[in-house]
Amino acid sequence: MEIRSRAPLRISFAGGGTDIEPYLSEKGGVVLSTTINRYSYGTLLPRTDQEIQIESLDVEMFAKFLASQKLDFNGQLDLIKAVLRKFEGWKQGFSLFLHSDAPPGSGLGSSSTMVVTLLGLFRQWLNLPWSNYDLANLAYEIERVDLGIRGGKQDQYAAVFGGFNFIEFYHDQTIVNPLKINPSILNELEYHLLLCYTGKTRLSANIIASQVESYLKKEKSSLHALDQLKEITIAMKNALLTGRLNQFGDLLHEAWMQKKQLAGAITTEKIDTLYHLALSKGALGGKILGAGGGGYLLLYCPYNKKHIIASELERVGAQITRFSFDTQGLVTWRVH
């Protein structure tokens, strides 16, 4: 028997930064996001001995050890080890085969999505009574508490629940609000969006640490930007639900302007060059996905200028990535 798991990567339209402590506990955060047809995949094969084997295509690494062995964090497969630590005492061995459609540091939430994928495998294999909220919160704890990786709370919930969501973050709870959007509006939005890879990944934790430091120092620009991001995110949700997509594109630009106020490393000269080029060719708005510093650039384009913008971005070295929206979230199944 084999057990498979698949969780989708996400596009965050607005609100990223408000889902990070201590802002979310003090003021409450909101994020508008959707998942796309780019995934993190996992396969688990139970073994008859106590050996654990891990093969990760993303980091081109293979490791094996005993189920009874204490797993130490040493910079190699630590994300996977942190998940396995939650099952210490489990004596049966297994083999894991893992890969993702996007590299870590891409801005699509790939690291968190891999944790969700792994937890989905164990929930299926061991018939664990976890709700989707339980699983998403556990994924958050593994990354942010156990491993101490600085970051927000949105990626884990997006990967688990899937689809278009307006997610609210508070000190003691997270609420996922699925959005009922007319299919024609979604088709139109997908037609207008352009996703391109800047050719550079980044360590989001460093950018987020700088953002948190600015907030703790009560720097006015950072505080104002986070408050504005909340308001813009709510406005974007309303524009999306009512089909005012050009307004949605304008708000995407406003959100990016505010996001850049949170930390200096959120943007780079290359990102600014690509973004201004897109605007000069007709794009209404856009943003770097994730914490910033590199990864994927998302743009909202008029339908009759999208091909021109794409061609210009490719001319200067960006890579256009085709995608569609995903509505399923985390899925697991057994292969007999």
N, C-alpha and C positions, 0 to 999 in steps of 0.2 A: 504494500500500500504506500502511496505517495500522497502528501498533503501539499497543496499549492495555495499561495496567497498573492493577491495583487492589490496595491493601493495607488490611487492617482496622485500625481503632482498637482500643484495649485498655482493659480494666478491670483495675486492679491491686488485689488483695484485701489483700495484706500484704507487707511486706518492703522496700517502697520507702524508700530512704535507706541501706540496707545495700549497694546496688548502685553506690555513689558512692565515688570515690577520696577519701582514702586507705584508708577502712574496708575496701573489698573486697580490697585487696592485703594488708592487715595481718591481717584476720580471716576474710575470705571472706564474701560476701553471698548471700542467697537471696530469691527473689521468687515469689509465687504469683499468677498472672494468667490472664486469658482474653481472647480477642478477640471483638468484637461486630460486628453487621451495620451498622456505620457505617464509611465508607471514605474513603480518599484515592484520587483517580483521576488518571490521566495519559494523554494521547494524544500520540504522536510521529509526525509526517509528514516523511519524508525529502524534501529539496528538491534541485533540480538546480543550485542556485547555492551560494554560501558564506554566505548570510544565515541568522542564527538569530533566530527570532521566539518570544517567550514571552508567553502570555496566562494570567494567574492570576486566577481569579474571586474567590478568598478575599481578596485585597488590592486587587481591582479595578485591576489594573495591567497594562499592555502595554509590552513593550520589544523592541527589535531591535538587533542588532549583527552584525558579521562573525565568522565562525568563527576567523579569525586574530587577532582583537582580544583584547588583554589585558583580562581582566575584573577590575575593582577593586571591593572591597567599599565601598559607600557608604550602606548602610541600606535600599537598594531591591532586593528580590529576592535578597538575599545568600545565602539558603539554596540557591536554585536555582543561583546563580553558583558556589557552592562545589562543587556536584556537577559542573558543566560544566568546572571547572578540572581535574578528574581526567582529562579527555579533550582537554587542550590538544595541539595538533598535528594533531587531526582536522579536515580541511579541508571536509568536506561540510556544507552547511547543513541545517537542519531547523526545524520548527515544533513548539512545545509548547503544549498546552492542559491546564491543571491546575485542579482544584478538590477541596474536601474537605467532608465532612458535618459537620465541627465546626471552630470557629475556633481559631487558635493561642491557647494559654493556657487551654484548656478543661479540661485535666487528663486528656484521653484519649490523649495522646501524638501529637497531630496533626502537629506539626512533624517529628518523627522518622519518622512514617509517610509523610509526603510525600517525604522523602529516600529512603526505601526504595522508594517508588513510582517515583521518577525513575531510581534505579539499576536497577530491574527493567526499565524501558524500554530502557536501554542494553545490559543483558545480553542481552535478546531481539534487539534490532536488530543488535548487533555480534557475536552468538554468542560471548559471553565465557565462559570456562570457570570461572566463579565458583560455588562451592558456596553454599548458604544461609548457612553460617557466615561465609564470605568476604564476602558481601554485607552481612550484619548488622554485621560488624566495620568494614567500610569506611564504612557509614552512621554508626557511632559516631565514627570518626576525623574525618569531615567536620564533624560538629557540635561535638564536644568539643575536637578538636585544631586543625583548620583554622580554624574560626570562633571557637573559644574560648568557646563557650556552656557554662556550668556545668550539669551534669545527670548523671543516672544512665545505666545501660547497658541497662535492661530494655526500653525502648520499641522499639528497633531490632530486637531479637531476637523480641519478641512479634509485631511486624508481619510479619516475614519468615516465621516458622514457623506462626503462627496456632494457635488452639485453646487448651485448658487446658494450661498448662505450669508445672512447678516448675523454675525456672532458678537455677543455681548460678554465682556469679561469683568468680573468683580472679584473681590478678595476671597469670597467663600464659594463662588460658583461661576460656571460658564454656561451660557445659554445659546444654543444653536437654533437660529430661526430660518428654516428653509423658505426660500422665496418662490412663490407661484408666479412665474413670469410667462406671459403669452409666448407660445413657440415661435410665432412670427417675429417677435421682438428679439428672441435669442438668435434666430437665424440672421436677422439683420445686424445684430451686434457682432456676431462671429464674422460676418462678411466685411465689417469695417475694421476689425482688429488686425494688427500686424505684429508678429513676434519675431525678434531677431536676436541672435547671439552675438555679444560684443567680442567674443574670443578670449575672455578673461574671467576666471573664477576668483573668489576672494574669501577671506576668513571673516564671516559676518560677526563673530563674537567680539572682535576688536572694535568694529564700528559701533556695535550695540553698547559695549562698555563705555565708549566715549559719550554716547547718547545719554546713558544713565548718569554718568558723572555730571553732565550739563544740567540734567534735571535736579539732581541732588544739590547742586550749587544754586538752584533756583534762578538760573540764567533766564532773563525775560524772553529772549528770542526763542529758546527751547520750550518754555512753558506756553507761550502764545501759539507756537507752531502746533504743539500737541492738541491744544484746545480747538484750534482751527481745523485740524485734521478730523477730529470727531464730528464737527459740524458739517464738513464737506462730505464725509462718509455717509452721513444720514441723508444729505441732499442727493448724493449719487444713487443711493438705494431708491429714493423716491423717483428720481428721473428714470431709472431703469424699469421700475414697475409700471410706469405710465408711458414708456416708449419714447421719452424725450432724449433720444440718443445723441444728438449734437450737443445738447446741454451736458450730457454724461461725458462727452469728449472734452468739453471745456473744463469741467470739474476735475477731470483726470489731470489736466495741466495745473490747475490750482493746487491740487493735492501734492503734486511733485514739487512745486515751488515751496510749499510748507515743509515737506519732508527734508528738503535740502538744508533747512535751518537747524535740523536736529544734531548734525555732526558734520565736520568738514570732509571726512572721507567717504560720505555717502555718494558723492559724485566725483568724477575725474575729468581731466581735460578731454579724453577720448569720448567719454559718455556725453559731455556737453556738446562736443563737435557733432556727434551722431544725432543728438536730439535737435540741435539748432538746424542741422541740415534737413531733418524730417519736417520741422515747422516751416522752413523756407519753401518746401515743396508742397505744403498744404495740409500737413497733419494738424489736427485740432489740439491734441494733447498726448501725453504719454508719461512713462515713468520707468525707472529701473526696478525690477522685481526684487523682492527680498530686502535685506538691510542696506543694499547699495554697494558701490565700489566696483561693480562688474556684473557679469552674468547676463541675464536676458533683459532686453529693452522691449517694452510693450508700447504700441502706438495706436491711437484711434485716428483713422484716415477717412476722408471722403471716398466713396466707392470708386469714383472716376479718377482719383489721384493715387490710390493705393499702389498700383503697379509702378507708377513713376517713383514714388517714395522708396519702394522695395528695390528698384533698380539702382537708385542713387546710393542707398545704404550698402548694397552689395559691391558697388564700384569702389567704395572706400574700405572694404574688408569685412563688413558685417555679414552674418550668415542668416538667411531667412529660414524660419522653422514653421512648417505647416502644422496646424493643430485643430482640434475641435473640442467642444465641451464634453465633459464626462459627468454623468448623473448618478453613478452607482456607489462611489466611495469604496471602502474596503470590501473585498470579496474573497472568500476562501472556499476550497472544494477538495474532495478526496478523489484520487485516481486508483481504482482497484485493478 
